[in-house]
């Protein structure tokens, strides 16, 4: 364990270090507050709401169309990503 760095900064009169330590502690408080919550249930409820809305808008056909569009968009993103990787790999080989 070490001495509280805020105390050390106060003793030296280092305002920048003191502000930095205070900022870190504010961030820690925020992160710790997030850890106390379970977002899985919240996420599940959001998904249920989105699915219910899609079913209401277009019925089963609209819902399936929505899923198919999402699958196609994901497939295109993966292909684009692979294409960029391949191009970068070719460029790297040319420069070697």
C-alpha positions in Angstrom: 0.0 0.0 0.0 1.1 3.5 -0.6 0.3 6.9 0.9 -2.6 8.7 -0.6 -1.2 10.6 -3.5 -3.5 13.5 -2.8 -1.7 14.1 0.5 1.7 14.0 -1.2 0.5 16.5 -3.8 -0.8 18.8 -1.1 2.4 18.6 0.8 4.5 19.5 -2.3 2.0 22.1 -3.4 1.6 20.4 -6.7 -1.8 21.6 -7.9 -1.7 19.6 -11.2 -1.1 16.3 -9.4 -3.8 17.1 -6.9 -6.4 17.8 -9.6 -5.3 14.7 -11.4 -5.8 12.5 -8.3 -9.2 14.1 -7.7 -10.2 13.4 -11.3 -9.1 9.8 -11.0 -11.2 9.3 -7.9 -14.3 10.8 -9.6 -13.8 8.3 -12.4 -13.4 5.5 -9.9 -16.7 6.5 -8.2 -18.5 6.4 -11.6 -17.0 3.1 -12.6 -17.8 1.5 -9.2 -21.4 2.7 -9.5 -21.7 1.0 -12.9 -20.4 -2.2 -11.4 -23.2 -2.2 -8.9 -25.9 -2.5 -11.6 -27.0 -5.4 -13.6 -27.6 -4.3 -17.2 -28.6 -7.7 -18.5 -32.2 -7.4 -17.4 -32.4 -3.9 -18.8 -30.9 -5.0 -22.1 -33.4 -7.9 -22.3 -36.3 -5.6 -21.8 -35.0 -3.2 -24.5 -34.7 -6.1 -26.9 -38.2 -7.3 -26.1 -39.6 -3.8 -26.8 -37.8 -3.6 -30.1 -39.0 -7.0 -31.2 -42.6 -6.2 -30.1 -42.4 -2.9 -32.1 -41.1 -4.6 -35.2 -43.8 -7.3 -35.0 -46.5 -4.6 -34.5 -45.2 -2.6 -37.5 -44.9 -5.4 -40.0 -46.1 -8.7 -38.5 -44.0 -11.8 -38.9 -43.0 -10.9 -42.4 -41.7 -7.5 -41.4 -39.9 -9.0 -38.5 -38.2 -11.6 -40.7 -37.4 -9.0 -43.3 -35.7 -6.9 -40.5 -33.6 -9.9 -39.5 -32.6 -10.7 -43.1 -31.6 -7.1 -43.7 -29.5 -7.1 -40.5 -27.8 -10.4 -41.5 -27.1 -9.0 -45.0 -25.6 -5.8 -43.5 -23.5 -7.8 -41.1 -22.2 -10.0 -43.9 -21.3 -7.0 -46.0 -19.4 -5.4 -43.1 -17.5 -8.6 -42.6 -16.6 -8.8 -46.3 -15.5 -5.2 -46.3 -13.4 -5.7 -43.2 -11.8 -8.8 -44.8 -11.2 -6.9 -48.0 -9.4 -4.1 -46.1 -7.3 -6.6 -44.2 -6.3 -8.3 -47.5 -5.4 -5.0 -49.1 -3.3 -4.0 -46.1 -1.6 -7.3 -46.1 -0.8 -6.9 -49.8 0.6 -3.5 -49.3 2.7 -4.7 -46.4 4.1 -7.5 -48.6 5.0 -5.0 -51.4 6.9 -2.8 -49.0 8.9 -5.6 -47.5 
